[in-house]
Amino acid sequence: MALLPKYYLKKKDLLTLPNLLSLTRIILTPFIVYFWLHQFLKITGILLVFCLTSDFFDGLIARKFNQISNLGKVLDPIADKIFIVSLIVTVGTSYLSPLQVSLIVILEFLLAFSPTLNFILQLNRKVGSNFFGKTKMTLESLALVLMFFGSFQDWNNLEKIIQTIIWLAIISAFASLIAHLATPAAS
């Protein structure tokens, strides 16, 4: 028995613009980490802005042009998790406590696999993004932008601001996870 039904992945879904944007985020993430760690800040900034804006536009394009796909429903959140966790673990450690980094990694992992758990456990719950997940991603993105500007600008209290934003993102991640688990079964 196949783990996924045959209809789950359609060939036409592979080359949609939203899915290509998500794939591009995955591919660019190690380059962003490398360039940031080696202080190539102009190219880091360009790639960071591209990835953050592509995350916003992939869903918008998918909805507006009827390009929502099963692959995109899986690929976009995975691209988000790879992007956020990679940058938080490598760059965020300069600004965040080990507890914050650990909580972000654990929560991103749990959020990434909540659809898989839903499928495996046959909970039949509607899986998708929610307000808290979007808030979490927005806060994490804001923290990354501030970390980036902190790479070449010395701001007073920047570390405290970033930590506060990350604590809010952690709270949003918990709320998102609870919302995923509390969502009623699909009818």
Phi and psi restraints in degrees (value plus and minus 20) as a CYANA .aco file:
   2 ALA   PHI     -94.5   -54.5
   2 ALA   PSI     125.2   165.2
   3 LEU   PHI     -87.7   -47.7
   3 LEU   PSI     -59.1   -19.1
   4 LEU   PHI    -133.3   -93.3
   4 LEU   PSI     120.5   160.5
   5 PRO   PHI     -82.0   -42.0
   5 PRO   PSI     134.1   174.1
   6 LYS   PHI     -78.2   -38.2
   6 LYS   PSI     -55.0   -15.0
   7 TYR   PHI     -96.6   -56.6
   7 TYR   PSI     -25.4    14.6
   8 TYR   PHI     -84.1   -44.1
   8 TYR   PSI     -62.7   -22.7
   9 LEU   PHI    -137.6   -97.6
   9 LEU   PSI      94.6   134.6
  10 LYS   PHI    -124.3   -84.3
  10 LYS   PSI     122.8   162.8
  11 LYS   PHI     -78.4   -38.4
  11 LYS   PSI     -59.5   -19.5
  12 LYS   PHI     -86.0   -46.0
  12 LYS   PSI     -40.2    -0.2
  13 ASP   PHI     -92.8   -52.8
  13 ASP   PSI     -42.3    -2.3
  14 LEU   PHI     -84.7   -44.7
  14 LEU   PSI     -60.7   -20.7
  15 LEU   PHI    -125.1   -85.1
  15 LEU   PSI      10.3    50.3
  16 THR   PHI     -98.7   -58.7
  16 THR   PSI     131.5   171.5
  17 LEU   PHI     -77.8   -37.8
  17 LEU   PSI     -65.4   -25.4
  18 PRO   PHI     -79.0   -39.0
  18 PRO   PSI     -60.7   -20.7
  19 ASN   PHI     -89.0   -49.0
  19 ASN   PSI     -56.3   -16.3
  20 LEU   PHI     -86.2   -46.2
  20 LEU   PSI     -56.5   -16.5
  21 LEU   PHI     -84.4   -44.4
  21 LEU   PSI     -62.2   -22.2
  22 SER   PHI     -83.6   -43.6
  22 SER   PSI     -64.3   -24.3
  23 LEU   PHI     -81.3   -41.3
  23 LEU   PSI     -59.8   -19.8
  24 THR   PHI     -82.8   -42.8
  24 THR   PSI     -59.7   -19.7
  25 ARG   PHI     -80.1   -40.1
  25 ARG   PSI     -62.6   -22.6
  26 ILE   PHI     -82.8   -42.8
  26 ILE   PSI     -65.5   -25.5
  27 ILE   PHI     -86.6   -46.6
  27 ILE   PSI     -59.0   -19.0
  28 LEU   PHI     -97.3   -57.3
  28 LEU   PSI     -40.9    -0.9
  29 THR   PHI     -74.9   -34.9
  29 THR   PSI     -69.5   -29.5
  30 PRO   PHI     -84.4   -44.4
  30 PRO   PSI     -49.9    -9.9
  31 PHE   PHI     -89.1   -49.1
  31 PHE   PSI     -60.2   -20.2
  32 ILE   PHI     -81.2   -41.2
  32 ILE   PSI     -66.0   -26.0
  33 VAL   PHI     -79.4   -39.4
  33 VAL   PSI     -67.8   -27.8
  34 TYR   PHI     -80.7   -40.7
  34 TYR   PSI     -70.7   -30.7
  35 PHE   PHI     -83.9   -43.9
  35 PHE   PSI     -58.4   -18.4
  36 TRP   PHI     -86.0   -46.0
  36 TRP   PSI     -67.2   -27.2
  37 LEU   PHI     -85.9   -45.9
  37 LEU   PSI     -47.5    -7.5
  38 HIS   PHI    -118.3   -78.3
  38 HIS   PSI      -5.6    34.4
  39 GLN   PHI      41.8    81.8
  39 GLN   PSI      10.3    50.3
  40 PHE   PHI    -108.3   -68.3
  40 PHE   PSI      56.5    96.5
  41 LEU   PHI     -94.6   -54.6
  41 LEU   PSI     -50.4   -10.4
  42 LYS   PHI     -84.5   -44.5
  42 LYS   PSI     -69.9   -29.9
  43 ILE   PHI     -88.1   -48.1
  43 ILE   PSI     -54.8   -14.8
  44 THR   PHI     -79.9   -39.9
  44 THR   PSI     -66.9   -26.9
  45 GLY   PHI     -80.8   -40.8
  45 GLY   PSI     -63.2   -23.2
  46 ILE   PHI     -83.3   -43.3
  46 ILE   PSI     -67.3   -27.3
  47 LEU   PHI     -87.6   -47.6
  47 LEU   PSI     -57.7   -17.7
  48 LEU   PHI     -82.4   -42.4
  48 LEU   PSI     -67.6   -27.6
  49 VAL   PHI     -82.3   -42.3
  49 VAL   PSI     -62.8   -22.8
  50 PHE   PHI     -79.3   -39.3
  50 PHE   PSI     -68.2   -28.2
  51 CYS   PHI     -85.8   -45.8
  51 CYS   PSI     -61.2   -21.2
  52 LEU   PHI     -87.6   -47.6
  52 LEU   PSI     -60.0   -20.0
  53 THR   PHI     -94.3   -54.3
  53 THR   PSI     -54.7   -14.7
  54 SER   PHI     -85.6   -45.6
  54 SER   PSI     -50.6   -10.6
  55 ASP   PHI     -85.1   -45.1
  55 ASP   PSI     -58.2   -18.2
  56 PHE   PHI     -89.3   -49.3
  56 PHE   PSI     -65.4   -25.4
  57 PHE   PHI     -98.2   -58.2
  57 PHE   PSI     -45.0    -5.0
  58 ASP   PHI     -81.7   -41.7
  58 ASP   PSI     -64.1   -24.1
  59 GLY   PHI     -88.6   -48.6
  59 GLY   PSI     -60.1   -20.1
  60 LEU   PHI     -81.7   -41.7
  60 LEU   PSI     -66.5   -26.5
  61 ILE   PHI     -84.3   -44.3
  61 ILE   PSI     -62.4   -22.4
  62 ALA   PHI     -79.4   -39.4
  62 ALA   PSI     -64.3   -24.3
  63 ARG   PHI     -91.3   -51.3
  63 ARG   PSI     -65.2   -25.2
  64 LYS   PHI     -87.4   -47.4
  64 LYS   PSI     -58.0   -18.0
  65 PHE   PHI    -127.0   -87.0
  65 PHE   PSI       0.2    40.2
  66 ASN   PHI      32.7    72.7
  66 ASN   PSI      27.9    67.9
  67 GLN   PHI    -134.4   -94.4
  67 GLN   PSI       5.0    45.0
  68 ILE   PHI     -89.3   -49.3
  68 ILE   PSI     109.5   149.5
  69 SER   PHI    -157.0  -117.0
  69 SER   PSI     139.6   179.6
  70 ASN   PHI     -81.7   -41.7
  70 ASN   PSI     -59.0   -19.0
  71 LEU   PHI     -81.7   -41.7
  71 LEU   PSI     -64.2   -24.2
  72 GLY   PHI     -83.5   -43.5
  72 GLY   PSI     -55.0   -15.0
  73 LYS   PHI     -84.8   -44.8
  73 LYS   PSI     -45.0    -5.0
  74 VAL   PHI    -116.8   -76.8
  74 VAL   PSI     -62.7   -22.7
  75 LEU   PHI     -87.7   -47.7
  75 LEU   PSI     -62.7   -22.7
  76 ASP   PHI     -80.9   -40.9
  76 ASP   PSI     -71.2   -31.2
  77 PRO   PHI     -85.7   -45.7
  77 PRO   PSI     -52.0   -12.0
  78 ILE   PHI     -87.6   -47.6
  78 ILE   PSI     -61.4   -21.4
  79 ALA   PHI     -80.7   -40.7
  79 ALA   PSI     -61.7   -21.7
  80 ASP   PHI     -79.3   -39.3
  80 ASP   PSI     -66.4   -26.4
  81 LYS   PHI     -85.5   -45.5
  81 LYS   PSI     -64.2   -24.2
  82 ILE   PHI     -80.2   -40.2
  82 ILE   PSI     -65.8   -25.8
  83 PHE   PHI     -82.3   -42.3
  83 PHE   PSI     -74.1   -34.1
  84 ILE   PHI     -85.3   -45.3
  84 ILE   PSI     -70.2   -30.2
  85 VAL   PHI     -83.2   -43.2
  85 VAL   PSI     -63.2   -23.2
  86 SER   PHI     -79.1   -39.1
  86 SER   PSI     -65.2   -25.2
  87 LEU   PHI     -94.9   -54.9
  87 LEU   PSI     -58.8   -18.8
  88 ILE   PHI     -84.6   -44.6
  88 ILE   PSI     -62.1   -22.1
  89 VAL   PHI     -89.2   -49.2
  89 VAL   PSI     -57.7   -17.7
  90 THR   PHI    -110.6   -70.6
  90 THR   PSI     -63.3   -23.3
  91 VAL   PHI    -119.6   -79.6
  91 VAL   PSI     -56.1   -16.1
  92 GLY   PHI     -85.4   -45.4
  92 GLY   PSI     -41.4    -1.4
  93 THR   PHI     -83.6   -43.6
  93 THR   PSI     -38.2     1.8
  94 SER   PHI     -93.8   -53.8
  94 SER   PSI     -41.9    -1.9
  95 TYR   PHI    -135.9   -95.9
  95 TYR   PSI     -42.5    -2.5
  96 LEU   PHI    -132.3   -92.3
  96 LEU   PSI     136.4   176.4
  97 SER   PHI     -97.4   -57.4
  97 SER   PSI     137.7   177.7
  98 PRO   PHI     -77.0   -37.0
  98 PRO   PSI     -54.7   -14.7
  99 LEU   PHI     -82.6   -42.6
  99 LEU   PSI     -65.3   -25.3
 100 GLN   PHI     -82.6   -42.6
 100 GLN   PSI     -64.9   -24.9
 101 VAL   PHI     -81.5   -41.5
 101 VAL   PSI     -65.7   -25.7
 102 SER   PHI     -81.5   -41.5
 102 SER   PSI     -64.8   -24.8
 103 LEU   PHI     -83.4   -43.4
 103 LEU   PSI     -61.2   -21.2
 104 ILE   PHI     -80.8   -40.8
 104 ILE   PSI     -67.7   -27.7
 105 VAL   PHI     -81.8   -41.8
 105 VAL   PSI     -67.1   -27.1
 106 ILE   PHI     -83.0   -43.0
 106 ILE   PSI     -66.7   -26.7
 107 LEU   PHI     -87.4   -47.4
 107 LEU   PSI     -59.4   -19.4
 108 GLU   PHI     -82.3   -42.3
 108 GLU   PSI     -60.9   -20.9
 109 PHE   PHI     -81.8   -41.8
 109 PHE   PSI     -68.0   -28.0
 110 LEU   PHI     -83.7   -43.7
 110 LEU   PSI     -60.9   -20.9
 111 LEU   PHI     -87.5   -47.5
 111 LEU   PSI     -56.0   -16.0
 112 ALA   PHI     -86.1   -46.1
 112 ALA   PSI     -54.1   -14.1
 113 PHE   PHI    -120.0   -80.0
 113 PHE   PSI     -17.7    22.3
 114 SER   PHI     -83.9   -43.9
 114 SER   PSI     -56.3   -16.3
 115 PRO   PHI     -85.1   -45.1
 115 PRO   PSI     -56.2   -16.2
 116 THR   PHI     -86.1   -46.1
 116 THR   PSI     -63.1   -23.1
 117 LEU   PHI     -82.6   -42.6
 117 LEU   PSI     -59.5   -19.5
 118 ASN   PHI     -78.2   -38.2
 118 ASN   PSI     -64.8   -24.8
 119 PHE   PHI     -87.6   -47.6
 119 PHE   PSI     -69.4   -29.4
 120 ILE   PHI     -83.6   -43.6
 120 ILE   PSI     -64.6   -24.6
 121 LEU   PHI    -102.5   -62.5
 121 LEU   PSI     -23.2    16.8
 122 GLN   PHI      31.8    71.8
 122 GLN   PSI      27.6    67.6
 123 LEU   PHI     -96.9   -56.9
 123 LEU   PSI     -38.3     1.7
 124 ASN   PHI      39.6    79.6
 124 ASN   PSI      14.3    54.3
 125 ARG   PHI    -113.0   -73.0
 125 ARG   PSI     129.0   169.0
 126 LYS   PHI     -87.4   -47.4
 126 LYS   PSI     106.6   146.6
 127 VAL   PHI    -133.0   -93.0
 127 VAL   PSI     115.9   155.9
 128 GLY   PHI     152.0   192.0
 128 GLY   PSI    -197.4  -157.4
 129 SER   PHI     -94.5   -54.5
 129 SER   PSI     138.1   178.1
 130 ASN   PHI    -157.1  -117.1
 130 ASN   PSI     152.8   192.8
 131 PHE   PHI     -75.0   -35.0
 131 PHE   PSI     -63.9   -23.9
 132 PHE   PHI     -87.2   -47.2
 132 PHE   PSI     -57.9   -17.9
 133 GLY   PHI     -85.7   -45.7
 133 GLY   PSI     -60.3   -20.3
 134 LYS   PHI     -87.5   -47.5
 134 LYS   PSI     -58.7   -18.7
 135 THR   PHI     -83.4   -43.4
 135 THR   PSI     -63.6   -23.6
 136 LYS   PHI     -77.5   -37.5
 136 LYS   PSI     -68.3   -28.3
 137 MET   PHI     -85.0   -45.0
 137 MET   PSI     -59.4   -19.4
 138 THR   PHI     -83.5   -43.5
 138 THR   PSI     -64.6   -24.6
 139 LEU   PHI     -85.3   -45.3
 139 LEU   PSI     -62.6   -22.6
 140 GLU   PHI     -82.6   -42.6
 140 GLU   PSI     -61.3   -21.3
 141 SER   PHI     -83.2   -43.2
 141 SER   PSI     -63.8   -23.8
 142 LEU   PHI     -80.6   -40.6
 142 LEU   PSI     -63.2   -23.2
 143 ALA   PHI     -81.6   -41.6
 143 ALA   PSI     -61.3   -21.3
 144 LEU   PHI     -85.1   -45.1
 144 LEU   PSI     -60.7   -20.7
 145 VAL   PHI     -82.1   -42.1
 145 VAL   PSI     -63.7   -23.7
 146 LEU   PHI     -84.5   -44.5
 146 LEU   PSI     -58.8   -18.8
 147 MET   PHI     -81.7   -41.7
 147 MET   PSI     -60.7   -20.7
 148 PHE   PHI     -81.9   -41.9
 148 PHE   PSI     -68.8   -28.8
 149 PHE   PHI     -84.6   -44.6
 149 PHE   PSI     -50.2   -10.2
 150 GLY   PHI     -88.2   -48.2
 150 GLY   PSI     -37.2     2.8
 151 SER   PHI     -87.0   -47.0
 151 SER   PSI     -47.8    -7.8
 152 PHE   PHI    -151.5  -111.5
 152 PHE   PSI     -15.0    25.0
 153 GLN   PHI    -153.3  -113.3
 153 GLN   PSI     106.9   146.9
 154 ASP   PHI    -109.9   -69.9
 154 ASP   PSI      85.0   125.0
 155 TRP   PHI    -126.3   -86.3
 155 TRP   PSI     119.6   159.6
 156 ASN   PHI     -88.2   -48.2
 156 ASN   PSI     118.7   158.7
 157 ASN   PHI      44.1    84.1
 157 ASN   PSI      -7.1    32.9
 158 LEU   PHI     -80.2   -40.2
 158 LEU   PSI     -61.6   -21.6
 159 GLU   PHI     -80.8   -40.8
 159 GLU   PSI     -62.6   -22.6
 160 LYS   PHI     -85.9   -45.9
 160 LYS   PSI     -59.4   -19.4
 161 ILE   PHI     -83.3   -43.3
 161 ILE   PSI     -67.0   -27.0
 162 ILE   PHI     -82.6   -42.6
 162 ILE   PSI     -63.7   -23.7
 163 GLN   PHI     -82.5   -42.5
 163 GLN   PSI     -59.9   -19.9
 164 THR   PHI     -83.3   -43.3
 164 THR   PSI     -63.9   -23.9
 165 ILE   PHI     -82.0   -42.0
 165 ILE   PSI     -62.2   -22.2
 166 ILE   PHI     -86.5   -46.5
 166 ILE   PSI     -58.8   -18.8
 167 TRP   PHI     -81.3   -41.3
 167 TRP   PSI     -59.8   -19.8
 168 LEU   PHI     -84.5   -44.5
 168 LEU   PSI     -58.1   -18.1
 169 ALA   PHI     -85.2   -45.2
 169 ALA   PSI     -59.0   -19.0
 170 ILE   PHI     -84.7   -44.7
 170 ILE   PSI     -63.7   -23.7
 171 ILE   PHI     -81.4   -41.4
 171 ILE   PSI     -63.1   -23.1
 172 SER   PHI     -83.2   -43.2
 172 SER   PSI     -57.2   -17.2
 173 ALA   PHI     -85.2   -45.2
 173 ALA   PSI     -63.2   -23.2
 174 PHE   PHI     -79.5   -39.5
 174 PHE   PSI     -66.1   -26.1
 175 ALA   PHI     -82.7   -42.7
 175 ALA   PSI     -58.7   -18.7
 176 SER   PHI     -84.4   -44.4
 176 SER   PSI     -63.9   -23.9
 177 LEU   PHI     -83.0   -43.0
 177 LEU   PSI     -63.9   -23.9
 178 ILE   PHI     -82.5   -42.5
 178 ILE   PSI     -61.5   -21.5
 179 ALA   PHI     -82.3   -42.3
 179 ALA   PSI     -60.3   -20.3
 180 HIS   PHI     -81.4   -41.4
 180 HIS   PSI     -64.4   -24.4
 181 LEU   PHI     -94.4   -54.4
 181 LEU   PSI     -47.0    -7.0
 182 ALA   PHI    -112.5   -72.5
 182 ALA   PSI     -24.3    15.7
 183 THR   PHI     -83.2   -43.2
 183 THR   PSI     111.1   151.1
 184 PRO   PHI     -83.9   -43.9
 184 PRO   PSI     135.2   175.2
 185 ALA   PHI     -81.7   -41.7
 185 ALA   PSI     123.7   163.7
 186 ALA   PHI     -89.1   -49.1
 186 ALA   PSI     124.2   164.2
